[in-house]
């Protein structure tokens, strides 16, 4: 019975916008109206610095991780675990509390992947870090790490449900980075 609440609970947790809350608490401008207009850690760093960005990243990461861990603790089957992670991720992209206008989902997807499997989460994080060090562009690192995440999930878990939902998350994340991809192709991405 309680497992039936996991998906809506995950969506509601995902709908909490760390960027907006952090900016309000730190008397910073609304991230939806400054910089790139994206309520995520990278934009918060542009308008508020590293401390605000780190807090935002942690909040977004935890809202992906915690619902998946709760589902695991309740003994949810793999498909419910995958749906819970997807619901938290979609909550971040389309938050009910903020007019369905959310972030791009990199930190939240990292939390979901770590919740699915510690090695999948570590592979995602390591890929992001290496690509960022090489390119110095956060969106490139996010796109590459997300592109590889379904492969990591399949190889490290051999779980078709988790792999399928990781593929959906990666696809949505790539779609949300459409403007970044256009800027990258035009060599205009910061």
C-alpha positions as a printed NumPy array, in Angstrom:
array([[  0.   ,   0.   ,   0.   ],
       [  2.678,   2.497,   1.015],
       [  4.626,   1.764,  -2.185],
       [  1.727,   3.284,  -4.135],
       [  2.672,   6.693,  -2.759],
       [  6.28 ,   6.492,  -3.939],
       [  5.734,   7.912,  -7.427],
       [  3.651,  10.97 ,  -6.426],
       [  5.923,  11.583,  -3.425],
       [  8.998,  11.428,  -5.688],
       [  7.398,  13.886,  -8.11 ],
       [  6.584,  16.321,  -5.28 ],
       [ 10.111,  16.068,  -3.868],
       [ 11.495,  16.625,  -7.367],
       [  9.272,  19.695,  -7.721],
       [ 11.104,  21.531,  -4.935],
       [ 13.348,  24.014,  -6.771],
       [ 16.628,  24.204,  -4.899],
       [ 17.836,  27.053,  -7.12 ],
       [ 14.86 ,  29.29 ,  -6.411],
       [ 14.871,  28.528,  -2.681],
       [ 18.632,  29.058,  -2.35 ],
       [ 18.468,  32.325,  -4.265],
       [ 15.605,  33.585,  -2.106],
       [ 17.36 ,  32.622,   1.13 ],
       [ 20.639,  34.225,  -0.001],
       [ 18.927,  37.394,  -1.318],
       [ 20.012,  36.657,  -4.876],
       [ 18.012,  37.372,  -8.031],
       [ 15.531,  34.789,  -9.253],
       [ 17.587,  32.39 , -11.425],
       [ 14.702,  32.173, -13.893],
       [ 15.176,  35.886, -14.61 ],
       [ 18.984,  36.127, -14.589],
       [ 21.854,  34.555, -16.527],
       [ 20.639,  31.68 , -18.681],
       [ 17.207,  31.733, -17.014],
       [ 17.656,  28.125, -15.927],
       [ 16.938,  27.285, -12.26 ],
       [ 19.975,  25.041, -11.835],
       [ 23.36 ,  25.008, -10.122],
       [ 25.351,  26.313, -13.109],
       [ 23.17 ,  29.38 , -13.486],
       [ 23.127,  29.951,  -9.72 ],
       [ 26.934,  29.966,  -9.83 ],
       [ 26.805,  32.708, -12.464],
       [ 24.568,  34.912, -10.344],
       [ 25.526,  33.94 ,  -6.802],
       [ 28.916,  32.232,  -6.723],
       [ 30.261,  28.835,  -5.763],
       [ 28.649,  28.529,  -2.329],
       [ 25.134,  29.152,  -3.654],
       [ 25.809,  26.799,  -6.571],
       [ 27.101,  24.027,  -4.291],
       [ 24.025,  24.251,  -2.057],
       [ 21.767,  24.221,  -5.127],
       [ 23.579,  21.216,  -6.586],
       [ 23.307,  19.328,  -3.294],
       [ 19.578,  20.056,  -3.023],
       [ 18.913,  18.96 ,  -6.598],
       [ 21.088,  15.868,  -6.168],
       [ 19.329,  14.826,  -2.957],
       [ 15.856,  15.203,  -4.444],
       [ 16.851,  12.586,  -7.02 ],
       [ 18.636,  10.311,  -4.554],
       [ 16.284,  10.299,  -1.553],
       [ 13.084,   9.062,  -3.258],
       [ 15.009,   6.176,  -4.845],
       [ 16.597,   5.254,  -1.513],
       [ 13.195,   5.382,   0.197],
       [ 11.826,   3.055,  -2.486],
       [ 14.746,   0.679,  -1.946],
       [ 14.227,   0.702,   1.835],
       [ 10.57 ,  -0.213,   1.264],
       [ 11.611,  -3.141,  -0.922],
       [ 10.176,  -1.727,  -4.144],
       [ 10.603,  -3.955,  -7.182],
       [ 12.916,  -2.763,  -9.931],
       [ 10.161,  -1.272, -12.106],
       [  8.794,   0.781,  -9.183],
       [ 12.314,   1.889,  -8.293],
       [ 12.797,   3.062, -11.892],
       [  9.425,   4.849, -11.963],
       [ 10.226,   6.552,  -8.657],
       [ 13.517,   7.874, -10.043],
       [ 11.823,   9.053, -13.228],
       [  9.094,  10.81 , -11.217],
       [ 11.674,  12.729,  -9.148],
       [ 13.498,  13.721, -12.341],
       [ 10.29 ,  14.862, -14.07 ],
       [  9.391,  16.812, -10.931],
       [ 12.64 ,  18.739, -11.34 ],
       [ 11.987,  19.418, -15.041],
       [  8.306,  20.319, -14.553],
       [  7.802,  21.371, -10.907],
       [  4.199,  21.738,  -9.815],
       [  5.241,  24.406,  -7.27 ],
       [  6.904,  26.652,  -9.884],
       [  4.506,  26.762, -12.844],
       [  6.018,  23.587, -14.346],
       [  9.184,  25.531, -15.307],
       [ 12.188,  23.7  , -13.925],
       [ 15.826,  23.008, -14.574],
       [ 17.649,  20.753, -16.987],
       [ 18.069,  17.884, -14.541],
       [ 21.781,  17.098, -14.403],
       [ 22.182,  17.037, -10.61 ],
       [ 18.815,  15.344, -10.071],
       [ 19.613,  12.638, -12.628],
       [ 22.987,  12.085, -10.919],
       [ 21.138,  11.509,  -7.638],
       [ 18.687,   9.112,  -9.277],
       [ 21.521,   7.14 , -10.886],
       [ 23.43 ,   6.898,  -7.612],
       [ 20.232,   5.663,  -5.983],
       [ 19.816,   3.015,  -8.683],
       [ 23.379,   1.768,  -8.203],
       [ 26.423,   3.33 ,  -6.547],
       [ 28.688,   2.305,  -9.438],
       [ 26.346,   3.753, -12.063],
       [ 26.236,   7.035, -10.142],
       [ 30.02 ,   7.025,  -9.767],
       [ 30.515,   6.322, -13.488],
       [ 28.181,   9.21 , -14.366],
       [ 30.014,  11.557, -11.987],
       [ 33.463,  10.496, -13.163],
       [ 32.469,  10.913, -16.812],
       [ 31.071,  14.372, -16.109],
       [ 34.247,  15.367, -14.245],
       [ 36.675,  14.105, -16.911],
       [ 34.753,  15.681, -19.791],
       [ 34.423,  18.964, -17.892],
       [ 38.167,  19.035, -17.19 ],
       [ 38.843,  18.496, -20.901],
       [ 36.184,  20.807, -22.377],
       [ 35.673,  23.351, -19.55 ],
       [ 31.989,  23.407, -20.579],
       [ 29.416,  22.092, -18.1  ],
       [ 26.776,  21.334, -20.729],
       [ 29.222,  19.21 , -22.769],
       [ 30.083,  17.217, -19.65 ],
       [ 26.385,  16.75 , -18.851],
       [ 25.517,  15.662, -22.385],
       [ 28.34 ,  13.12 , -22.597],
       [ 27.748,  11.706, -19.095],
       [ 24.015,  11.427, -19.781],
       [ 24.623,   9.783, -23.134],
       [ 26.715,   7.088, -21.486],
       [ 24.435,   6.577, -18.464],
       [ 22.128,   3.955, -20.066],
       [ 25.205,   1.97 , -21.119],
       [ 26.629,   2.168, -17.594],
       [ 23.288,   1.108, -16.146],
       [ 23.023,  -1.906, -18.434],
       [ 26.628,  -3.022, -17.926],
       [ 26.708,  -2.494, -14.17 ],
       [ 23.204,  -3.626, -13.159],
       [ 22.003,  -5.872, -15.994],
       [ 18.516,  -4.613, -15.073],
       [ 16.289,  -3.895, -18.064],
       [ 13.849,  -1.686, -16.092],
       [ 16.579,   0.528, -14.698],
       [ 18.281,   0.668, -18.09 ],
       [ 15.086,   1.615, -19.931],
       [ 14.257,   4.382, -17.467],
       [ 17.857,   5.626, -17.501],
       [ 17.522,   5.858, -21.284],
       [ 14.311,   7.903, -20.869],
       [ 16.002,  10.199, -18.335],
       [ 19.011,  10.638, -20.653],
       [ 16.711,  11.43 , -23.569],
       [ 14.793,  14.033, -21.573],
       [ 18.02 ,  15.563, -20.299],
       [ 19.396,  15.806, -23.838],
       [ 16.114,  17.357, -24.997],
       [ 16.248,  19.929, -22.174],
       [ 19.745,  20.893, -23.365],
       [ 18.519,  21.69 , -26.878],
       [ 19.492,  25.367, -26.591],
       [ 22.928,  24.378, -25.297],
       [ 23.38 ,  22.005, -28.222],
       [ 22.484,  24.794, -30.664],
       [ 25.015,  27.112, -29.003],
       [ 27.653,  24.379, -29.03 ],
       [ 27.15 ,  23.812, -32.758],
       [ 27.413,  27.569, -33.335],
       [ 30.519,  27.695, -31.053],
       [ 28.729,  30.169, -28.759],
       [ 28.365,  28.065, -25.582],
       [ 30.064,  29.492, -22.478]])
